[in-house]
Structure formats: structure tokens, C-alpha cells
Amino acid sequence: MKAVWYERQGLAQEVLIYGEMETPLPGPGEVRVRLSASAVNPADANRRSGRLHGMEYARIIPHSDGAGVVDAVGEGVRAERVGERVWIYFGQRGRAFGTAAQYICLPEELASELPDHVSEVEGACLGIPCMTACCALFDEKPIAGSVVLVTGGAGAVGHYAVQLAKWGGAKVIATVSGPEKAAHARRAGADAVIDYTQADAWQQVQGAAGPQGVQRVVDVDAVANSELVLKVVSDGATWVSYAIGPQAMAALPMAQIIRKNLTLRGLYLAGLSAAVRRDAQLGVHRWIHETPGAIHSVDRRFPLHQTAQAHLAVEAKNKLGTVVVLCDSPAEPNSP
């Protein structure tokens, strides 16, 4: 099979190798997926570059998310799964070989049915971003009728969080930077979109939330957003932060967090139990089947041999949607 891999960490254009590798065979409990598309998440670029991660294996095929068709199954897996269109997540978590290849073998529970109305390129966008958004929103405290604030509402996780929160019956406020990102968040269904760079951003959020205030926050950076969040959340609110920014070691204003009786929770998908992640998969499954108009935003597409350029596009931090690598066919780079 054709694949992209690296054997040392560093700059994408220096360490990513495109070539031939042996096509894998599924082991017990595994499916083999012929991949059509592979998503490049910021975490994939971080792992390749050595930011926050070391070399876990001698050779690594990057990327954890993707979509394609099951073409073989291992012992213990129903033969009926062959031919099933699937979206997958955690392709390169606990394994050396991820989705930047024509084939991947992985535990069958990581491959979920992809409905006919969602293309495989769109399906590759789901994975970790949509699973993270689902886990951030749905727990023992229902969101129906509540006000949810999504910071970074134009990002991959944030864009799914806006859509899922609306599906769950919440009023949704999104914060973004700039008009293009604002339009993107509105397309996802946000009831109010506020530019957080404006001096009165918190007053705008407060006005949009109304007297009940914000009751749940899905947050891309708790440290950077703490001042705004603490001004708009109601007492007893749930604040979920799933990523870190450059000020990750800075102190949080704990006195305000305590006095508001807030629940501040970190969310690291890989650290959740298999049962919680399975519930999230089922939630995503229901949402995509019940919402044929759901938006799976693709920023740019690159052919497999230009995976390095795809990583550079992610690292430029100006994407609007998911950067996708096409695994099974050539494509013009940067095409929408």
C-alpha cells in the first residue's frame, strides 16, 4: 500500500516520507479499512513535530481520524461488516500506524457506520473533534433549555459543539475572532456570535445569555478565556476545557471559581473510559443520522503524497474547517 510515515520528529517537509509499505492484515477483533480520506488534526502535527509528545514507535504513520470502507475482518468480527462505509477515530492512538495510508487495521469498535448522506471526505472530519464536542456537552446534567457558550466556535471541535448543542436543545452562543469565522459559526446554527477581541465582548455574551446566564461552557483555552467566562457563567455552571494555549501554566482565578461553585473539568478524550467513549460514538451516530443537514467543514484537500503540505496548512493556524488528505486518488492541492 501507499503510505506516509516518519522515523524521527521534526518539520513536516523534512521528516514525512511517502512510499510503499506492506498492506496490513486484521488481527482478532480488528477490521481493515480501505481509506478514502484522512483528517489532519493539530494533535497530529504536534506529535510529528515533537511538541508535547515523544517518538512512541520507531516508525509512525500519522493521523487518527479517517473514513473509508471495511474490506476485511479478523477473527471474531462479523463478516457482514465487509463493505460497510465507516468513520474512524483513534487510528494512531496506542498503535504505530494511523490513517495517512491506503489501509488501516484497528479494533472494530473504533469504526462506526457512516450514513449514505455523508461523504467519506466529510466522514473523516468527525473523529476526535466531534467525539470531543459530544463528551463536552452530554453528561448527567442535561443541556436542553440551557445556555451553552462555545469558545472558538469556528474551530473543528467548536463547530461541532455548536451543532450538537443545538441538536440537544440548548441556546448557543459562540465566540470567534473576525467576520469570516463569525459567518462560519452562524452556519453551524449559533444563536449569537460574538467577536471576543472586542472590548465589550463579555457584555455582549451576557446580553445574549439573558438573566439565567451561561450554564455550560465548551472551552478551547481555559486560561485565555477565564476572564470572559467568569463574568458570564451562572452559579453552579459546568466549564469544560479540552485544549491548552501558550499560557498553559498560568494560574486560574480560583477564588471566583470557588465562589460560583463552578465545575471546571478538563477533557482529554484518550483518558476517558471506553464506556464513555462508546456512549459518545452512539451519540454522534444518532446525530448524523437524525441531522442530514449537518455541516462537516472541509478546509482543504491534499493528495496522500502531499501530506507534508497538509501539515503545514494546519500549522499555519488559519484554516476554517478540517484539512483532509485523500488516500485513494490524486487531487489538486488546496482544492475545496
N, C-alpha and C positions, 0 to 999 in steps of 0.2 A: 504494500500500500504506500501511497504518498503520505508524508507526514512532515511536521515541523518540530524540531526539538532543540534543547540546549544542554550543554555539558558543563557549563560554567555560567555564573551570573555576570551581568553587565548590561551594556547598551544593546538595545534590540538589534540594531543593524550589525553589531559585532558578534553576538553570541547565538542568534537564532539560525538554525541550519535547516534547509529544505532538501529532502531526499527520499530515498526508499527505505522502508522498514518492513520486517516480516508482519504479515497480517495476523492479528491475534486470534486465538480460539477461545470460546467461552468456557469457563470452568463451572463447577457445580454452583447452581443458584444464580448464574450470570446470563445476561443476554449480550449478544453482539449487535451493535447498531451501525449500519452504514450511514455515515453522517452526511447531511446536506449542508449544514451551517454550524458554525462555532462562534459563540459570543466572546468578545474580549472585555472582561471587567477590569476596573482599576486594580483589584487584588491580583489579577494575573500578571499585570505589568509590574506590580510591586514584587511579586515572587521572582520573576525573571531578573529584575534589577538587583535584588538583594535587600530591598527595603523591608525591614521587619521580619524577613524570612531567610533561612539558610538553604543550602542545597540538600534537599531531603533524599535525593537519589542521584546516582551517577549520570543518568540521562533522563530528562524530563520532557514530555510532550505537554505544553501548557494548555490552559483553559479548562474551566469546569462546566460550562453550560453549552448546550447544543441541541440539535434536533435532527431527526432522520427516520430511518425505517429499520426495525428489528429484522435481521436476516439470518440469525442462527441463535440457538439457545443451548445452555448447558444442562447437565443432569439436574432433575428436579424442577425444571421450568416447563410450563405448559407449552406444547408445540404450537398451540393456536396463537401464540404471541408472534410467531414469524409472520411478517408482512404488516405488523402494526406500526402506524406512524406514532412517534413518541417525542416528547421533550425531556431532556435530562438535566440534572444538576449534580454537583459534586463529582464531576468526571475526574478531576485531578485533585481529589482530597483523599488522602490515605492510599493513593496509587501514583505510580510514576507517570502513567500515560493518560493524558487528558484528551480534549476534543479537537485539537488542531491537527487532525488526521482524517483519513477517509473512513476509518473504522475505530470503534472503541468497544471494549468489553468491560462491563461493570455489573454490580448486583442489580437484579431485576427490579427491586423496589425503587431504584433511582430513576427508572424510566417510566414516565406517565403518558397515558394516551393523549395524543394531540388531535383535537376535533378537525373535521374536514374544512371548516371555515377559517382555520388559522394556517397560514403557510409555514413551511419549515424554517424559513428565514425569520419569520415573526416568532415562531416557537422557540428559537434559540435565545430570544430576548428574555424569556420567562425566568427560568433557572433561579439563581441566587437572588437577584433583585426582587422578583415577585414573591418568592418564598420569604424573604426578609420582611417585605412590606406586610405580608399576611400575618407573620408572627408578631409584628409590632402592633397590629391593630386588634387582633382577636384573641382574647383570653377569657378568664372568668368574669370580667367586667364588660358587659355589652356596650357597644357604641351606638346602637340605634337611638336616635333622638338627641345625641350629644354633639358637642362641637369639637372637631379634631383640627389641630394645627399641624401642617406638614411643612417643615422647613426644607429648603432645597426641592421645591415641588416640581422642578423641571428635570431633576436628575433621574437616573434609571429606577432607583428604589422609590423616590418621591413621586414620580409619575404614576407608578403602580399603586402607591399608597393612596393617592388622591382617588383613583378609580375604585379601589377596593373599599375605601371608606364610604364613598357614595353608595356603592352596592350594599354596604352594611347598614345604610340608613342614617348616616351622620351628615351634619353640616360641615363642610370642609373649607378651611382657609389655608392657602398656600403662600409661602414666601419665596421670592425669586430675586434675581438681580437682572434688570433690564427688560425691555419690551418684548424681545423675541422669546425669552424664557417665560414671560408672563402669558403670552399667547399660547405657548405650549401647555402650560398648566391649566389654562382655561379650557383648552381642547379636551383635557382629561376629565373635566367636569367640576373643577373647583368653584365653589360659590363665591369666593372672594380671593383675589390675588393681590399681594402687597409686595412692593419693592423694598426689601429690608435695608437697602442702602440709604433710604430717605430718613431724615432726622425724626420724623413723627411716625415711623413705621409701627411702633408698639401701640400708639393711639389708634392707628388705622385697624390693626388687628383687634384691639379691644372693642372698637366700634362695630366691626363685623361680627364679633363673637356675641355681642349683646350682654345683658345683665348676668347671664349664667356663666360667662367666661369660658375659657378653653378647658375642656375636661380630659383631653388626651393629646399628647404631642408625639409625633413621629419625627425624630430629630437627626439630622446629618452630622451635627457637631455640637455637643452639649456645652463645651467651654465657650465657643464663639457665640453661641446663641443664648447663653444663660441670662443675660440682662433682659433681652426681649421676652423670653419665655416666662421669667419670674414676674414680669409686670402684667402678663395676660392670663396666666393659669388660675383656675379656681382652686379653693382649698380642697385637698384630697385628690387632685388630678394625678394622672399617670403620665410619666415622661419617659419615653423610650428612646435611647440614643444608640445608633447602630454603626457609627463610624467616628473616626477621630481626625482632627485637623492638626495644623502645625503647633498649636498651643496645648497639646495633649496633657502635658504635665502641670499646667496651671491649676491653681486652686479654684474650687467652686464656692459660691457664697452659701455655705451650709446653714447659716442661721435662717436665711429666708426659706430654704428648702424644708427645714425642720418646722418652722412656724406655720407653713402652709400645709403641713402633713402630706407632702408630696411623695409619691413612689417614683424614684429615679432608678431606672433599670437599664443596664447595658444589654445589648443584643448581639451575640456572636453566633451565627447560625450553626457553625460546626460544633459549638459547645452545648447545643440543645440536645435533649434526648431524642432517640429515634422515634418514640411515640409522638412527641410534639411536632417533629418534622413531618411525620406521616399525616397528622391532622392538618398541617399546613398544605401538604400536597393535595389532600382531599378538598380543602377549601379553594385552592387555586383551580382544581379540576371543576368544581361546581361553578365557580365564577366564569371561567372561559366558556363553559357550555351554556350558561344562562345569559351571557352577555356577548352576542355575536358582533356588536359594535365596539368591543374593547379595542383599545389602541396599544399596539406593540411597536413602539417607535424605533425605527432603524435610522441611524445617523448616516453611516457609510458602509459600503461593502467592498471587500478586497478578495481577490483570489488567494488560494492557500499559499502559493509561493511568495505572496507579498504580505505575509503575516507580520513581518518587522514593521512595515508601513502602518499596519493596523494598530500595532502597539504604540507607535509614535503618535498616531491620531488620538489615542486615549490619553496619552501623557501630555498632549497639548492642552487638555482641560477646557476645550471649547466645543466639545461635542454636544449635540442635542438629540439624545437617544442612544441606542447601543451600536457600537462598531461591531460588524459581523464579518467573519471570514467564511467564504464559500468553499466547501471541502470537495465538492464533486464535479465542479465545472468551472471553466475560466470565466472571468468577469472583468469589466472595465473598472479600474480602481477609482474610488471616490464617487461611484455612481450611487444614486439614492435608492 
